[in-house]
């Protein structure tokens, strides 16, 4: 990669960050936008959390009757 290509890559990277920040400021940032922002800030990615419920009943709620 020559110096011009490296410079162009840096400009494109800054453009993606600017666009992601604009969407974030407007309240419309996507997950990809936040990933770009975190990466450029040197912050780790937010972990993905998957919650599963496996038929656990809360007996107090299941015994209540709707009035």
Protein Blocks (a to p, Z undefined) as FASTA:
>chain_A
ZZklmmmmmmmmmmmmmmmmmmmmnopacfklmmmmmmmnopacddddddddehiacfkl
mmpccZZ
